[in-house]
Amino acid sequence: MTDHDLRRTIISLRDIFTPLSSIGENGVMLARLYSASLPCPPGFFISSTAYMKFAKESGFFELMQNAFSEIKLENHSEIDELIAKIQQFFIKNPIPSEILEEIQQALVMIDGIEIESVIQGSVCLQDFSDPLFFESFHFFKNASGIEEIDETIKKCWASLWTPQSIQYVLRNHLAPESIQMAVIVQKSVSSDADGLMLTVDPENGRCDRILIDTFIGSPADQKTPTYRIAVHKKTGKVIHWKTTSREIVTIRSPFGVYRIPVHPV
């Protein structure tokens, strides 16, 4: 890894020229929001360079290559065991010190190391493009302090390896490094409601409407309903709305429609 690569580990949210391979689909969309001067919480990207350095130096790719040579695509229990092993691997191995120092410096520039942060993954697709992976990753709230943020970043990296992504890699005989992860770190802001907007209907592929999933904030241990609202793109009128579950997210891929359990935060 060159000095130039290391300098690109931390990337400004305003950098609209950063390639998809460095900050992922979510990162590119967020950079566009910033470039349009829309109100967004301050933060930064941790590029896929950091994930690759961690994975190479810790021996993660060797672990995955060995696992892929033995695991069977149709054996779900083996895949679940591998996911548990991956999570433990990321937790016990440290982020390289030079990257951790850059993250610490970036936090100071936002508002200090102890700020509460929202941390989420942004998948970087190298050899393929499949929407199956876009909504399958952990979203962490209220991480604060360098140690807690360090652990949360590693958990975010580990969330890249879901049953769906492992099955895709096995099915297509891809190398473990074919899928990489960037991380978005932003200052946490108080809100009465959270939401997710989809510009394409994941169930039928329709592009003439916007789907908005939103739910009212509540204590972490209390389940609250999600409201799915369909809005016509041209007129801005609400087509319909319904109450749905926060426990399942629906996505569309070349293999069909998937309903994936939402990971607990």
C-alpha positions as MATLAB code, in Angstrom:
seq = 'MTDHDLRRTIISLRDIFTPLSSIGENGVMLARLYSASLPCPPGFFISSTAYMKFAKESGFFELMQNAFSEIKLENHSEIDELIAKIQQFFIKNPIPSEILEEIQQALVMIDGIEIESVIQGSVCLQDFSDPLFFESFHFFKNASGIEEIDETIKKCWASLWTPQSIQYVLRNHLAPESIQMAVIVQKSVSSDADGLMLTVDPENGRCDRILIDTFIGSPADQKTPTYRIAVHKKTGKVIHWKTTSREIVTIRSPFGVYRIPVHPV';
ca = [
       0.000    0.000    0.000;
       1.452    3.368   -1.017;
       1.427    6.604    0.998;
      -1.113    7.957   -1.502;
      -3.448    5.015   -0.793;
      -3.219    5.667    2.936;
      -4.022    9.345    2.477;
      -7.163    8.268    0.665;
      -8.326    6.132    3.583;
     -10.354    9.032    4.982;
     -12.419   10.853    2.360;
     -14.570   13.955    2.689;
     -18.325   13.558    2.256;
     -18.118   16.412   -0.250;
     -15.744   14.588   -2.604;
     -17.993   13.764   -5.576;
     -15.031   12.586   -7.660;
     -14.269    9.555   -5.484;
     -14.949    6.341   -7.474;
     -17.595    3.795   -6.563;
     -14.856    1.263   -5.808;
     -13.659    3.425   -2.890;
     -16.864    4.558   -1.163;
     -19.580    2.311   -2.586;
     -23.065    3.022   -3.880;
     -24.337    4.576   -0.640;
     -21.233    6.751   -0.416;
     -21.583    8.068   -3.965;
     -25.227    8.974   -3.355;
     -24.367   10.746   -0.093;
     -21.585   12.723   -1.810;
     -24.127   13.888   -4.384;
     -26.444   15.079   -1.631;
     -23.593   17.094   -0.129;
     -22.622   18.551   -3.505;
     -26.250   19.709   -3.927;
     -25.947   21.616   -0.603;
     -28.708   19.577    1.012;
     -28.622   19.450    4.835;
     -26.665   16.376    5.933;
     -24.919   15.617    9.253;
     -21.127   16.146    9.089;
     -18.905   13.119    8.746;
     -16.473   11.264    6.493;
     -15.965    8.100    4.479;
     -13.577    5.327    5.481;
     -12.747    3.984    2.048;
     -12.489    0.343    1.006;
      -8.707    0.793    1.265;
      -9.007    0.461    5.049;
     -11.074   -2.726    4.781;
      -8.565   -4.246    2.349;
      -5.587   -3.383    4.528;
      -7.255   -4.875    7.610;
      -8.324   -8.017    5.731;
      -4.882   -8.604    4.181;
      -2.824   -7.961    7.312;
      -5.086  -10.013    9.582;
      -5.193  -13.017    7.253;
      -8.941  -12.729    6.705;
      -8.822  -13.535    2.998;
      -6.865  -16.736    3.695;
      -9.481  -17.703    6.273;
     -12.283  -17.165    3.767;
     -10.483  -18.961    0.939;
     -10.014  -22.031    3.138;
     -13.629  -21.901    4.262;
     -14.898  -21.603    0.677;
     -12.936  -24.695   -0.342;
     -14.792  -26.786    2.237;
     -18.246  -25.241    2.633;
     -21.247  -26.461    0.608;
     -23.528  -23.901   -1.021;
     -26.716  -25.628    0.089;
     -25.579  -26.263    3.680;
     -27.153  -23.366    5.601;
     -25.838  -24.478    8.987;
     -22.249  -24.378    7.682;
     -22.832  -20.882    6.327;
     -24.273  -19.738    9.677;
     -21.236  -21.166   11.476;
     -18.929  -19.337    9.060;
     -20.743  -16.033    9.683;
     -20.319  -16.453   13.442;
     -16.602  -17.171   12.910;
     -16.278  -14.065   10.704;
     -17.857  -11.840   13.342;
     -15.503  -13.117   16.031;
     -12.524  -12.723   13.692;
     -13.267   -9.054   13.077;
     -13.854   -8.345   16.763;
     -10.583   -9.868   17.985;
      -8.271   -8.415   15.301;
      -7.217   -4.744   15.601;
      -7.583   -2.074   12.950;
      -4.074   -1.046   11.751;
      -2.807    1.756   14.000;
      -2.120    4.221   11.170;
      -5.729    3.914    9.961;
      -7.071    4.274   13.492;
      -5.043    7.469   13.907;
      -6.556    8.889   10.723;
     -10.043    8.038   11.946;
      -9.296    9.757   15.252;
      -8.077   12.883   13.456;
     -11.206   12.918   11.294;
     -13.429   12.667   14.378;
     -11.625   15.619   15.963;
     -12.242   17.706   12.842;
     -15.981   16.973   13.029;
     -16.678   17.725   16.677;
     -14.326   15.795   18.924;
     -13.621   12.118   19.554;
     -16.487   11.682   22.015;
     -19.256   12.682   19.622;
     -22.119   10.249   19.122;
     -21.849    8.798   15.639;
     -24.023    6.954   13.161;
     -22.004    4.303   11.328;
     -23.171    2.358    8.284;
     -21.689    0.209    5.552;
     -21.436    1.013    1.853;
     -20.667   -2.005   -0.316;
     -18.065   -1.635   -3.068;
     -18.797   -3.999   -5.932;
     -15.713   -5.015   -7.871;
     -16.597   -7.726  -10.395;
     -20.370   -7.650  -10.349;
     -23.364   -5.499   -9.572;
     -26.248   -6.976   -7.627;
     -28.815   -4.999   -5.590;
     -29.077   -8.033   -3.339;
     -26.325   -6.574   -1.159;
     -27.421   -2.950   -0.892;
     -29.827   -3.304    2.043;
     -28.230   -6.181    3.941;
     -25.791   -4.441    6.250;
     -25.756   -3.225    9.812;
     -26.671    0.341   10.680;
     -25.233    1.438   14.030;
     -26.357    4.392   16.137;
     -24.817    6.269   19.039;
     -21.249    4.936   18.940;
     -18.946    7.379   20.751;
     -15.279    7.432   21.735;
     -12.475    5.986   19.640;
     -12.639    2.503   21.229;
     -16.375    2.107   20.695;
     -16.186    3.522   17.182;
     -13.250    1.184   16.446;
     -15.335   -1.844   17.470;
     -18.377   -0.594   15.554;
     -16.400   -0.131   12.331;
     -15.211   -3.742   12.559;
     -18.753   -4.970   13.188;
     -19.835   -2.971   10.146;
     -17.131   -4.632    8.009;
     -18.201   -8.052    9.295;
     -21.814   -7.359    8.289;
     -20.676   -7.502    4.659;
     -20.706  -11.287    4.991;
     -24.356  -12.303    5.089;
     -25.801  -15.663    3.976;
     -26.828  -13.984    0.713;
     -23.388  -12.547   -0.076;
     -21.614  -15.803    0.820;
     -23.970  -17.808   -1.388;
     -23.427  -15.354   -4.246;
     -19.644  -15.610   -3.972;
     -19.774  -19.406   -3.802;
     -22.241  -19.699   -6.675;
     -20.120  -17.514   -8.954;
     -16.717  -18.868   -7.822;
     -15.481  -15.412   -6.809;
     -12.504  -14.566   -4.633;
     -13.257  -13.172   -1.131;
     -11.691   -9.825   -2.060;
     -14.246   -9.372   -4.859;
     -16.574   -7.758   -2.318;
     -15.282   -4.822   -0.308;
     -16.779   -2.447    2.233;
     -16.517    1.282    2.786;
     -17.877    2.838    5.974;
     -19.807    6.071    6.418;
     -19.330    7.861    9.746;
     -21.621   10.799   10.528;
     -22.466   12.829   13.595;
     -25.655   11.570   15.204;
     -28.574   14.012   15.207;
     -31.740   13.822   17.264;
     -34.902   13.039   15.332;
     -38.509   12.181   16.033;
     -38.640    9.788   13.078;
     -36.284    7.756   10.898;
     -36.820    6.662    7.334;
     -35.552    5.078    4.146;
     -36.467    6.203    0.627;
     -36.419    3.839   -2.361;
     -36.590    5.271   -5.880;
     -37.596    1.908   -7.393;
     -40.234   -0.476   -6.047;
     -38.204   -3.556   -4.954;
     -41.145   -5.936   -5.380;
     -42.067   -5.191   -8.984;
     -39.303   -2.914  -10.345;
     -41.664    0.023  -11.055;
     -39.835    3.339  -11.499;
     -42.798    5.725  -11.497;
     -43.090    5.918   -7.724;
     -41.009    6.551   -4.617;
     -41.359    4.314   -1.576;
     -40.700    5.808    1.849;
     -40.354    3.574    4.913;
     -40.554    5.584    8.107;
     -41.108    4.900   11.790;
     -41.522    7.052   14.863;
     -38.644    6.994   17.324;
     -39.042    4.913   20.490;
     -36.942    3.260   23.206;
     -34.505    0.701   21.799;
     -36.290   -2.239   23.429;
     -39.713   -1.259   22.133;
     -40.891   -2.384   18.706;
     -42.641    0.265   16.628;
     -44.463   -0.106   13.315;
     -42.969    1.020   10.030;
     -45.136    3.007    7.644;
     -44.557    2.388    3.937;
     -45.730    5.325    1.839;
     -45.891    5.234   -1.976;
     -45.560    8.626   -3.683;
     -46.027    9.321   -7.396;
     -42.776   10.788   -8.758;
     -44.297   13.292  -11.187;
     -47.230   14.604   -9.149;
     -45.848   14.149   -5.633;
     -49.191   12.736   -4.505;
     -49.448    9.873   -2.031;
     -50.685    6.775   -3.880;
     -51.180    4.648   -0.777;
     -49.644    3.863    2.598;
     -49.677    0.858    4.877;
     -48.247   -0.365    8.153;
     -45.448   -2.901    7.737;
     -42.842   -4.615    9.899;
     -39.427   -3.275   10.867;
     -38.159   -6.838   11.091;
     -38.007   -7.536    7.336;
     -36.550   -5.586    4.417;
     -37.630   -6.415    0.855;
     -35.076   -6.169   -1.960;
     -34.967   -7.174   -5.601;
     -32.067   -8.952   -7.324;
     -31.430  -10.836  -10.584;
     -32.425  -13.984   -8.661;
     -35.828  -12.662   -7.611;
     -37.353  -10.804   -4.666;
     -35.810  -11.431   -1.244;
     -37.207  -10.642    2.196;
     -34.257  -10.420    4.542;
     -34.439  -10.121    8.350;
     -33.168   -6.772    9.601;
     -30.084   -7.160   11.808;
     -30.537   -5.921   15.389;
     -28.715   -2.670   16.159;
];
